[in-house]
Amino acid sequence: MEIKYSEFTLSAPNVNMCPADMRPEYAFIGRSNVGKSSLINMLCNHKGLAKTSATPGKTLLINHFIINKEWYLVDLPGYGFAKRSKTERQKLENMIRGYILQRQQLCNVFVLIDIRHDPQAIDVEFIDWLGESSIPFCIVFTKADKLAPTKVKPAAEAWMKHLEERWEELPPYFITSAEKKLGRDEVLNYIEQINKSLKEES
């Protein structure tokens, strides 16, 4: 897939205020500091599209970007929110869950995981919740450039092996680096495949 057009559409405080049209949506989510904005900008080849910040956890709304005027890339708030009050955390969690469970246009959730870290309970719990809720998703390992090339694939495989202990069927996964543009074609081709199958169904 070639991205010729990408533009910010709107920020919504809840699922009811998301765009009214029925274009397919692909949501990106991960813990704070996983490199989500950098990955989105890399995928869209648009440096300032998603705002990158030195302060993790800046995304507090559901942000929609229209891509090629055909589908939406959705930037969701990160989960974890260690530095927020309990009330704020609950509000963000409700916003995320509301969007994921209620949004009919949502075709796939891309769960971002920093490839340098061992499986964290918060990531595994979120992935398990997606599975239990029958939400289609895949895993995107970020920051592959921060590991030695020989360690990248083994790190991803070790992560997936951990999931295998609780999952009968593993979700697809991608290895990416915003810095090196690694994994860009694979992620975009995956979205293109889903878009094609949706057109065939309709």
N, C-alpha and C positions, 0 to 999 in steps of 0.2 A: 504493500500500500504506500502510495505517495501522498504526503500531507501538503496540500497546496494552500489551505486556508485554515487558520485557527484563531479564534477570538473569544475573549471573555464575554459571557452572556449575562449571568446574574449570580448574586449570592443570596441564598435563602436561609432563614432561621429555622425552617421546618419543612417537612416533605410537602405540605399543602401549598407552599409558595414556590415550588420548583416549576420549571417551564411546563406550559399546558399541552404542548404538542406531544406526539407519540414517537418521536425519533428514539432509536436505541441508545441506551446509556451504559457506560463502562466506568465503574467507580474505582478509585485508587485510595487505599488506606494503609496505615501502618503506625507504629509507635512514633512519638516525637523523635526528630533527629535521624530518621531512617533515610532521608534524602529524597523525599517525595516530590517536592517542587522542582528540584534539579532533574529528576527522572521525567516529569511531565514536560518540562521545557525541552529536554533532549528528544523525547518522542515526537514532539510537535515541531522541532527545529526552530523554536521561537524563544529566544533567550529570556525575555522578561514576561512571558505569559503567566506562569504561576510565580507568585512573589516568594523568592527564597529569603530566609531570615537567619540571622545569627542566633536568634532566640527560638528554640524549639517550641512547637505547639502553637504557632501563630494562627493557623487555620481554625477559625471558630464557627464557620458557617459552611453550608453545602454550596460549593462553587461549581458552576457549570461553564464549560467551554465548548463552543460549537466547532466541530471539525469537518472540513470539506462540505459544510452546510448539510451534512447527512446524518451525523451522530454526535452525541455529547460525551465528552470526557468529564467525569465528575471528581472533583478534589474534595474528599471528606476530611473532617477533623481527625487528628490522630487519636489513638486510644492510649490510656496510661495516665496522662495529665497529672503527673506527680506534684506539680507546684500549684495546683488549683484547689479551691475550697471544695468541700464535699458537695455542696449545693451545685456549684459550677460543673463538677465532674458528672453529677447525676443528670444535669441538663444536657450536657454534651452527649452522654451515653444514650439518653432518650432520643436525641436528634438523629444520631447515627443509626440506632436500631429502628427508629420510625422510618427513616429513608430506606434502609435495606429491606425491611419486611413489607413495606407498603407500596414501594415504587414499582408499578407494573412494567415500566420501560427498562428497568434494570436488567441487563443481559449477563453481566459478569462482574465479579468483584476481584480486583487485583490486590492481593495482600502483600505488602512490602516487608521484607525481612533483611536486616543487615547481615550479610554473609559472614562477617567476622565473628559473630557471637553464637554461642551454643544456644539451643532452644530455650526460650524464656517462657515461663508459665503463662504470662499474659498473652503472648502470641498464640500459643497452643490452645488456650481457652477460647480465644476469638475464632480461630480456625474450626475448632470443634463445634462452636455455636453456629457458624455458617453451615456446616455439614448437617447438624441436627435440624436446622431451619430450612434445609433443602435449597440453599442459595448456591447457584453455580459460581465457582471461584477458582483462581489459580494463584500460585505463589511466585512472587518476583523477588529474587535475591538481588540486593543493591550493593554498590560499593565494591564490586569485584576487583577494581584496580588497586584496592588497598591491601590485597593479599598477593602473595607470590603466585604466578600463573599456575604452578604445579599444585597449589593448595586449593584452588577455586572449586574445581569439580568435586574433589573429595569432601570439601566443607558442605556443599549443597547436598551431596548424597548422604552424608551423615545426618543432616537435618531431616531429610525425607525418611531415612531409616527410623529415626525417632518417631515420626508420625505413623509409620507402618505398624508400630506396636498397638495402635488404637484404631487404625483405619483399614478396612478391607481393600479399598481401592484408593490409590493415591491421586491427588489432583495434579494437573500439569504444572510444571514449574519452568521459570526462565532465569537465566543468569545475566545480570545487567551491570553496566557502569555508565553513569551519566557523563563522566569525564572522558571515557574512551568511545562512547556511543555504542557500546557492546550490548547486544540483545535487542536493539531497536527494531530491526526488521522482523525478528521472531515475534515480538509482542504485537506489532502492528499487523502482521500477517494473520495472527490468531484472531484479532478483532475483525479483520476483513473476512475471514472464513465464517465467523458467526453472522456478520452482516449479510453475507451471500446466502447462508442457509435461511435467514429470516425472510429475505426477498423471495426465495423459492417457495417457502411455506405460504406466503401471502399471494 
